[in-house]
């Protein structure tokens, strides 16, 4: 099927251009903060009725979250995906116009910001990671849709009926729309799973459980989609031609998620249900 010709630039006023990708980051944080506000305000959802910080503080945290995502994402890309190039061209590290951002780096930056912010409020830092797990899927969904609009990070050639011919593909082959796969799995589906966990099974009452569920769900989804997503050109496939850097970076996230779920589920205090 042909690519829906969507202009990557959402708004252009003279020399000023605002791209859908930038709007995805902005609205991901705003909508995530709005949903986080609702979760924080509902005290009965939380461990001992105490969220990690006051609902009104979420807007202060949103500012730091945006910085953490951008800085962490850029640093992660430099370190994980193209370090030799940036060692030779250090001035390019701050040049984000090349689009080099790493989700795993952004996640680490966001986690660090949440822990430091929550500690400054004398809250439970594990619960703050649960909050991130509950809202991060919103940003992932918007970000992957923006990747699709940009016609980037597409998949391997395919014969499936929903294969897409991307305008940026020099070979002009029908390819897996891997961005949409990730939007559906890591964004929409994982949001629904966590929503059930938080509002039906009261998982936020077990600090670390929602964060663990998110980590496991994200890692498994990312590892699965990477089998049909093209690796970064400068890296290619690793370890004999079948593993990607995205899969390698997702393995510790999967392990960390399993540890968090086991830790949270085996604690005896505060049962999962009311």
N, C-alpha and C positions, 0 to 999 in steps of 0.2 A: 504494500500500500504506500502511496506517496506521503511524504512528510507534510503535515499541516503547516503551511508557510506562516509561522508566527514570528513577528519581528522581535529579536532579543531585547530591543530597546522599547521599554514601556512608555516612556515620556521623553520628549526631546523639546527643549526650549533654547533655540539658538545653539550655542556650542555646548550647552549642558544636556547630557543624556543620562537618564536613569534607567538602568537595566532591570529586567525581571529578576535576575539573580540577586541583585542588591535588595530589591523589594522582598524577596523570599526570606532573606536574613532578617530584615526589619520586621516584617509581619510575623515571622516565626517567633521572634522574641516577644512582640506585643501580644499576640494571641496566646503564646505559652504563659506569659505573665498573667494574662487575664484568667486563664483556666487555673493557673496556680493560685491566684487570689481566691477563687471559689473553693479550692481544696483546703487552703489554709484557714479560711473562715469557718469551715465545717469541722469544728473541734472534735466531734464524736468519731471522726474517721481516724484520729491519731492516737499514738501510744500515750496512755494516761491522759488523753484529752489535750495533749500539748503538742501543737505543731512546732516545727523547728524555729520559726520566728513569726512575728505578727503578720497578718494578711496585708496590712498597709505597707509593710517593709518590702513587699515583692517588687514595687516599682523602683526602689533604690537598687535592689539586686539586679533588676533588668538591665540597668546601665552597665554594671560591672560584668554581667553575663555577655552583653554584646561585645565588649572589649576582649573578654576571655575567649570567646568563640573565634573572633577574627585573628587575634594574636596567636592563640593555640593552634588554630587551623593552619596558619601560615608557617609557623615554626615546625609543626608536624610535617608539612609537605617538604620543607627544606631538608629536614633530618631523615625522613623515611623514604622519600621518593626521588630526590635529585641532589643529594649532598655533594657529589664530586663537582657538579656544575656550579653550585653556589660557593664552593670553596675557591673556585677559580674566578668567580664573578660575584664577590660579596656585595657589591652595590645593588645587585638584582634581588637581594633578599627582601627588600622593602618594596619591590615593584610588583604589586598585586594585580597589575593589568594583564599578566599572563594567565590569570585564573587559577594559579596553583594554590589549592587549599586541601587540607587533609581532614576528613571527618574525625578520624581517631585523635588527631592533635587537638581539634576543637573540643572534643569530648573531655580530654584530659584537662584542658584549660578551664572548661566549665565546671568540672568536678572540683578542681582546686579553688576556684572562685567561690563555689557554694560552701565548701568546708570552711574557708577563712571567714566568709561573711557570717555563717551560722555561729561560729565560735565567738565572733565579736558580739553576737546577740545572746550568748550563753545558751544556745539551743543544742539539740542532738544532731550532730553532723551526719549520722547515718540516715536520719529522717530527711535531711536536706537532699541527700542523694536519691532517696525515694521520690521526693518532689520532682527532681530532675527527670527521673525515669518516667514519671507520669505525664510530664509535659513535653519532653524532648521529641516525641513522635510527631508533634505538630510541625516543628521546624524541619524535621527530616522529610515529611511529606511535601512541604512547600519547596524545599531545596531540590529534591529529586525532580519535581515537576519543572523547576527552573532549568535543571540540567537538560531535560528533554527539549525545552524551548530553545536552549542554546545549541542543540544538536551535538552534545558532547557526551563522553562516557557511554557511548553506545556499545551494543553487544556484537557477538560473532555473527558471521553470515548464517542465514537460516532459510528454510523453506516453509515455515509455518505461515498460515494465512495472515497473521497480524504483523509479519515482518515489515520493517519500515526502511525506506531508502532515505538516508539522511543527506542533506545538501552538503555537509562538510566531509562526507566520505569520498575520498578520491577514486575509489573503485566503483561507487554507485551500486552497491549490492544491497539486497534486502537483509536487514539485520535485526537481531533481537532488540526490542526497546527496553533494555535492561534498566534504564532510569525509571520507567513505569513499574517494572517488577519490584524495584526497591521501594518506590513510593507506596505500592500496595502492601508489601510485606512489612517493611520496617516502619512505615508510617501508619496507614489506616488499620491494618490487621492488628499490629502490636498495640496501637492505641485502644482498640476495642477489648483486647485481652486484658490489658492493664486496667481499663475502666471496670470490667467485671471483677477483677481482683480487688480493687479499692472500694467498690460500692456494694458488692454482693458478699465477698468474703472478708472484707475489712482488713486487707493486707497491710495497710499503713500502720496498723497497730503492732506490727512486728517490724521494728526498724531494720532496714536492710533488705527486706523481702521484695518490695517493688523494684528497688534498684537491681536486685539479682534477676528478677523476671525480665526486666528490660534488657539487661546485659545478655542474657541467654537468648532472648528472642531476636535481638539485633544481630548478635554474632552468627546464629544459625542462618538467619535470612541473608546476611551479607556473604557468608561462605557459600551458600547455595547459588546465589545470583552470580557470584564471581566465576562460576563454571561456564556461564554464557556471556559474560562481559569481557570485553577486550582489556588486557592489562595496559598500564601506562607504557607508551612507546619506548621511553628511555630505560625501562626496566625489563619489559617482556615477562615471560614466564620464568619462574624460579625452580630450582631443584629438579632438573630433568625435564622441564617443559610442561608441567601440569599444575603448579601452584602459583598463586599470585601474591603480591605484597598485601593486598586487602585481606586475603585469607589468613596470612601469617599474623597480621596485626589483630585480627579478630579472635584468634585462639586464646591469648591471655584474657581478653574480655569474656569469652565463654567460661574460662576457668574461674575468673573472679566472680562471675555471676553464680556459678554453681556453689562456690564457697559461701557467698552471701545468703543464698537460699537455704543452704543447710544450716548455717549459723542462726538465721532468723527463725527457721521452722523448729529448731530443736530447743529454743529457749522456752522455759516453762512458764514464766510470768506472762500475764496478759494474753489470754487465749485469743485465737484468731477471730472467732465469732463473738458477738456481744453477749 
